[in-house]
């Protein structure tokens, strides 16, 4: 039998709410990084061509599956990649880190292919790795066909999925360090390179963290960005902000409008603390009769003034030993304004061993001896 009850409710004081942003993008989303909560969206779940924002996932897979100082040799396919390109030649040798600079700062398509082959063995296998990683982080409608984002086959994602990918990338210190580099120079076994960061958002917006531009004829101008202020980290994605010079400017304008909307209206709020006591639950056939249940993780997100949240806890009224310390025994459902937002685990605070035959005999004798004394 399980017990469901409301654990806690909190209500903010009301405050005037700023107008929603007017943007050009055909699909867009603004999220809070840690929770993934959507703060604003337009067609956030619509499949869209992501252009070179794809390279965020390329970088994640590379960083998680190889070393920065590994040497990669460009093959024919990398050398034949179309613009934008750094100009790799067949047989040219560069480190993974050097190729990542070219990939993320100036969106080099040949660097993407060289990394894919060097890490995955082939472009096709590397894209399988990209798709597997997308599924792991919770992407619902993402399918990568290329490591560089060029229009090919059914290469697509959604604005919300790309926000999840960007949030994942921001957890990698090497990714952040590389993407925030303004310029860098290095040499291969054949030539020298000077790489410059094309991300205007990084220098034009207070608290900006990056991340990646994108453009193809099919996708239009795109950008996945992030910024942090006063403990609140926001992630925005804009797809198809337009074409030509107007679209190129609109992707920056759209991103700034979304970020301004988020920072002006929301504040980061800690809703739970790890280890908060929930209740005690009876234990059968255990070395202890009861086990304390606590929240297994903390949870915070961006909230508007005037919003309310509730936490309902679904826990068993009785559990069987043995029980491990930290074992998940229930879950807490966090809702904001009545809408489910997240689940967090409810865990045991102690370890309780199962009583064996000799333990049960000893327990019976102890009870009988107390009855006899009384």
Secondary structure in CASP SS format (residue, H / E / C, confidence):
PFRMAT SS
TARGET T0000
AUTHOR 0000-0000-0000
METHOD secondary structure of the structure
MODEL  1
X C 1.00
X E 1.00
X E 1.00
X E 1.00
X E 1.00
X E 1.00
X E 1.00
X E 1.00
X E 1.00
X E 1.00
X E 1.00
X C 1.00
X C 1.00
X C 1.00
X C 1.00
X C 1.00
X C 1.00
X C 1.00
X C 1.00
X C 1.00
X C 1.00
X C 1.00
X C 1.00
X C 1.00
X C 1.00
X C 1.00
X E 1.00
X E 1.00
X E 1.00
X E 1.00
X E 1.00
X E 1.00
X C 1.00
X C 1.00
X C 1.00
X C 1.00
X C 1.00
X E 1.00
X E 1.00
X E 1.00
X E 1.00
X E 1.00
X C 1.00
X C 1.00
X C 1.00
X C 1.00
X C 1.00
X E 1.00
X C 1.00
X C 1.00
X H 1.00
X H 1.00
X H 1.00
X H 1.00
X H 1.00
X H 1.00
X H 1.00
X H 1.00
X H 1.00
X H 1.00
X H 1.00
X H 1.00
X H 1.00
X H 1.00
X H 1.00
X C 1.00
X C 1.00
X C 1.00
X C 1.00
X C 1.00
X E 1.00
X E 1.00
X E 1.00
X C 1.00
X C 1.00
X H 1.00
X H 1.00
X H 1.00
X H 1.00
X C 1.00
X C 1.00
X C 1.00
X C 1.00
X C 1.00
X C 1.00
X C 1.00
X C 1.00
X C 1.00
X C 1.00
X C 1.00
X C 1.00
X C 1.00
X E 1.00
X E 1.00
X E 1.00
X H 1.00
X H 1.00
X H 1.00
X H 1.00
X H 1.00
X H 1.00
X H 1.00
X H 1.00
X H 1.00
X H 1.00
X C 1.00
X C 1.00
X C 1.00
X H 1.00
X H 1.00
X H 1.00
X H 1.00
X H 1.00
X H 1.00
X H 1.00
X H 1.00
X H 1.00
X H 1.00
X H 1.00
X H 1.00
X C 1.00
X C 1.00
X H 1.00
X H 1.00
X H 1.00
X H 1.00
X H 1.00
X H 1.00
X H 1.00
X H 1.00
X H 1.00
X H 1.00
X H 1.00
X H 1.00
X H 1.00
X H 1.00
X C 1.00
X C 1.00
X C 1.00
X C 1.00
X C 1.00
X C 1.00
X E 1.00
X C 1.00
X C 1.00
X C 1.00
X C 1.00
X C 1.00
X C 1.00
X C 1.00
X C 1.00
X C 1.00
X C 1.00
X C 1.00
X C 1.00
X E 1.00
X E 1.00
X C 1.00
X H 1.00
X H 1.00
X H 1.00
X H 1.00
X H 1.00
X H 1.00
X H 1.00
X H 1.00
X H 1.00
X H 1.00
X H 1.00
X H 1.00
X C 1.00
X C 1.00
X H 1.00
X H 1.00
X H 1.00
X H 1.00
X H 1.00
X H 1.00
X H 1.00
X C 1.00
X C 1.00
X C 1.00
X E 1.00
X E 1.00
X E 1.00
X E 1.00
X E 1.00
X C 1.00
X C 1.00
X C 1.00
X C 1.00
X E 1.00
X E 1.00
X E 1.00
X E 1.00
X E 1.00
X C 1.00
X C 1.00
X C 1.00
X C 1.00
X H 1.00
X H 1.00
X H 1.00
X H 1.00
X C 1.00
X C 1.00
X C 1.00
X E 1.00
X E 1.00
X E 1.00
X E 1.00
X E 1.00
X E 1.00
X E 1.00
X E 1.00
X E 1.00
X C 1.00
X C 1.00
X C 1.00
X E 1.00
X E 1.00
X E 1.00
X E 1.00
X E 1.00
X E 1.00
X E 1.00
X E 1.00
X E 1.00
X E 1.00
X C 1.00
X C 1.00
X E 1.00
X E 1.00
X E 1.00
X E 1.00
X E 1.00
X E 1.00
X E 1.00
X E 1.00
X C 1.00
X C 1.00
X C 1.00
X C 1.00
X H 1.00
X H 1.00
X H 1.00
X H 1.00
X H 1.00
X H 1.00
X H 1.00
X H 1.00
X H 1.00
X H 1.00
X H 1.00
X H 1.00
X H 1.00
X H 1.00
X H 1.00
X H 1.00
X H 1.00
X H 1.00
X H 1.00
X H 1.00
X H 1.00
X H 1.00
X E 1.00
X E 1.00
X E 1.00
X E 1.00
X E 1.00
X E 1.00
X E 1.00
X C 1.00
X C 1.00
X C 1.00
X C 1.00
X E 1.00
X E 1.00
X E 1.00
X E 1.00
X E 1.00
X E 1.00
X E 1.00
X E 1.00
X C 1.00
X E 1.00
X C 1.00
X C 1.00
X C 1.00
X E 1.00
X E 1.00
X E 1.00
X E 1.00
X E 1.00
X E 1.00
X C 1.00
X C 1.00
X C 1.00
X E 1.00
X E 1.00
X E 1.00
X E 1.00
X E 1.00
X E 1.00
X C 1.00
X C 1.00
X C 1.00
X E 1.00
X E 1.00
X E 1.00
X E 1.00
X E 1.00
X E 1.00
X E 1.00
X E 1.00
X E 1.00
X C 1.00
X E 1.00
X E 1.00
X E 1.00
X C 1.00
X C 1.00
X E 1.00
X C 1.00
X C 1.00
X C 1.00
X C 1.00
X E 1.00
X E 1.00
X E 1.00
X E 1.00
X E 1.00
X E 1.00
X E 1.00
X E 1.00
X E 1.00
X C 1.00
X C 1.00
X E 1.00
X E 1.00
X E 1.00
X E 1.00
X E 1.00
X E 1.00
X E 1.00
X E 1.00
X E 1.00
X E 1.00
X C 1.00
X C 1.00
X C 1.00
X E 1.00
X C 1.00
X E 1.00
X C 1.00
X C 1.00
X H 1.00
X H 1.00
X H 1.00
X H 1.00
X H 1.00
X H 1.00
X H 1.00
X H 1.00
X H 1.00
X H 1.00
X H 1.00
X H 1.00
X H 1.00
X H 1.00
X H 1.00
X H 1.00
X H 1.00
X C 1.00
END
